[in-house]
Amino acid sequence: MRDLSIKRKLTLITMTVSTVALLLVTAGFVTYEMAALRQSLLENLTAQSQMIAGNSTAPLTFEDAKAETEYLKNLSADQYIETAGVYDKEGNLFASYSASGIDSSKALPSHPKLSGVEFDWKNNSIVIFQPIVHGNEFFGTVYLRSSMDQMFARLKQYAWTFGVFLVLSWIITYFLSSRLQRIISRPISHLVQTAKTVSVEKNYSIRAQKYANDELGQLIEGFNEMLAEIQRRDGALQSANDGLEKRVQERTRDLQSQIQERRRAETALQDQFARISLLNQITRAISERQDLESILYVVLRQLEDHLSADLGVVCLFDPAADTFNVAAVRLKNSMLTPKLDLREGMVLTMEQTGLADCKKFKNVNIPDTVRNPALLCEKFAGAGVRSAFALPLMVENKLFAVLIVGRLNADGISDSEREFLGNLSEHVALAAHQARLHTELEQAYNDLRRTQHTVMQQERLKALGQMASGIAHDINNALSPIVGFSDLLTRGENGLSLNGKKYLDYIRTAGEDIAHIVARLREFYRRRDEGESAQVINLNSIVKQVIDMTRPRWRDIPQGRGIMVEMREELDPEIPEMMGIQSEIREALTNLIINATDAIPTGGSITVRTRLVSRESASENEVQSDIILEVADTGIGMDEQTLKHCLEPFFSTKGKRGTGLGLAMVYGVMERHEGKIEVESVLGQGTLMRLIFPVRKLANEKKSDDDFETVLNPLRILCIDDEPLLRELLKELLHRDGHSVEIADNGQTGVNLFRASAAQGEPFDVVITDLGMPYFDGRQVAKVVKRESPLTPVIMLTGWGAFMKEDGEKPAQVDGVISKPPRSEDIRQALRKLVYDQDGFAKKSARQETPATLAV
């Protein structure tokens, strides 16, 4: 494919892509059709066998084999039925049928099976055994064998059809691609042809035609600019050659009149030609390079080899600081390098160099460095360089750099050499400037690529967060009964065993973790609130809990495949308690253990250890401590490239089995806990993941609502939700706190129930309603309740609760928001805030304003 033209390559790529797409679609369609045909064939045979079984009870009872045989002959109407037979209850053949050309004695089995379907791929047939049962009595078995020729005939039809469509798609694709590829191939072909013409004819006045303002258009513009620059330099060189030829002619005439000066003139002429040749050689050498450092060192090396320069230095000028930055240094005698005391990257002021005249576009000749007081000349003299010549390298009438050439002898640079260096400086300045522009352009291009990659990554993360917002309600609805009822069982059922309570606690914890993970997915495009609450946690307890909860993943599933994974715990009992978000740390450790399990596909060991280490504070003169949590495995390890990107979102080495979010979430957890994550891995030896939590002084713990245990006055509460399990859960939670509860399965029913209770003089103290309900949602319920009874608190229970609180999107008529899954403490806290006073009695409400209440 390398030797093909770009037109053919584009056409071939287009045809290949269309062919692969058609193959995939056809494969999916044929697979589905064959499965459907096989299922239809099986259902037809099953129906026939059941019909035969239903009509065979009487012949078997009266042993009328002739009647049964006559009945089986009706199967000849189905051309694909090969053989059929009826067996009595002892398994003996009672009656049989065989299609023409088939020996029934060989095709029929000697003894039937009880029931079932078999695919005989060797003989291209399907076999069905159907028991004959009437009432509860077994009479025998029906045997049917049918050919699958119709299925394979259909497959051949599909193959012919696909072949026809494939040929048509090739023709259409070739026609379209041969037309559309011209958009790309025509500018490229034109550019290639122009380049060949320029290369062959050496005519730099030719220009390529620009077709559009896209990347190809920019490439053609750059190519034309390059040709223009080459033409300009070629013209300048030609002018220099013309002038040189003119001077040679003049000197030749002088030599004819002055024979005594012939030798000296010939020598000077040879030197001039040599320097012109050297100039051409240097120009060609630097034109082949694009980086500034390479160009500068090529020039210095050429001057050292062909001009016998003992020292070459290039200093880049910084106009903002008015300083020179040493960019290249080349000393012919390397033994003198330590004495020179001049290295790349060194910055010298204008006074230290003594090259102020270079800013005025003047050359600076230093015949004896010993007599020059500038620091740079002192360095030259220290290395034995007695003479130097500095030339300004100008670009667009601005000083770009200074080229310095030195020799060991005083006044060692002749006038002709200075003239040659002056001519050379123009080419060097232009090449160096272009090299810098090329480097800056390449850097800008790389920065643009990185920026595009970052923007794409942010957009993917934002999409993930928005997706999480959309599914949060449904997930929280599904989790609410799991978390709520498991919590009720744990607290209220006294007859549960220790294992039962432990498993229920695992279920509740896992459900709460899922709800927390869904809420945190939104952080991919919206940062977490800094005021999120943390709890006092014991890291060793979390480690034991996670190891126990993930036991099926690292022990049971691998054992089912014959793989042994050993889990080791090395927990320091002396580590102190710490402040943190328990669910996030548990999630991070779960991800690390699962990753470690996936990293040992053939078995090995996983070690989870905790320890306390001390370190000196960088800002304070005191010793601080860190809690270290490590997960180490003896698995396949990671190479340098994987290790470099393993913490990036969506980077995964598991293929379709991985999402690339596990370690990215762990990194986010450590950032929120002001900790660090360190990864050590050796390919083929294993991986060590280290989480470092700083130990901080524990703040005074806030007492929970359960710590007060205030005796609350019972309330009459209306609960509205379209999920039956959630209604039952809310009713049970509120009943346990002594409240009277009425439930409604939709918004309109709830409003009707609210109005009816108010009309009867028994209004509700609180209304708890779901947000997302069909036809009449929670916002409409809140509007109606507040319009008819402004003092009645309305609490909204929703799966979007966390997002509504974060975004400040709580409806104006809603007094409080409770997130799903609901918890007893959340409901008590909301009621205490909205309904009760500090003594536990209900505040003034709609019930207190009713006539019935006032009469009492």
Buried (B, 14 or more C-beta within 10 A) or exposed (E): EEEEEBBBBBBBEBBEEBBEEBEEEBEEEBEEBBEEBBEEBBEBBBEBBBBBBEBBBEBBEEEBBEBBBEBBEBBEEBEBBBBBBBBBBEEEBBBBBBBEEEEBEEBBBEEBBEEEBEEEEEEEBBBBBBBBBBEEEEBBBBBBBBBBEBBEEBEEEBEEEBEEEBEEBBEEBBEBBBEEBEEBBBBBBBBBEBBEEBEEEEEBEEBBEBBEEEEBEEBBBEBBEEBEEEBEBBEEBEEEEEEBEEEBEEBEEEBEEEEEEEEEBEEEBEBBEEBBEBBEEBBEBBBEBBEBBBBBBBBBBBBBEBBEBBBBBBBBBEEEEEBBBBBBBBBBBEEBBEBBEBEEEBEBEBEBBBBEEBBEEEBBBBBBBEEBEBBBBBBBBBBBBBBBBBBBBBBEEEBBBBBBBBBBEBEBBEEEBBEBBEBBBBBBBBBBBBBBEBBEEEEEEEEEEEEEEEEEEEEBBEEBBBEBBEEBBEBBBBBBBBBBBBBBBBEEEEEBEEEEBBBBBBBBBBBBBBBBBBBBBBBBBBEBEEEEEBEEBEBBEBBBBBBEBBEEBBBEEBEEEEBEBEBEEEBBEEBEBBBBBBBBBBBBBBBBBBBBBBBBEEBBBBBBBBBEEEEEEEEEEEEBBBBBBBBBBBBBBBEEEBBEEBBEBEBBBEEEEBEBBBBBBBBBBBEBBEBBBEBBBEEEEBBBBBBBBBBEEEEEEEEEBEEEEEEBBEBBBBBBBBBEBBBBBBBBBBEEBEBBBBBBBBBBBBBEBBBEBBEEEBBBBBBBBBBBBEEBBBBBBBBBBBEBBEBBBBBBBBBBBBBBEBEEEBBEBBBBBBBBBBBBEBBBBBBBEBBBEEEEEBEEBBBEEBEEBEEE
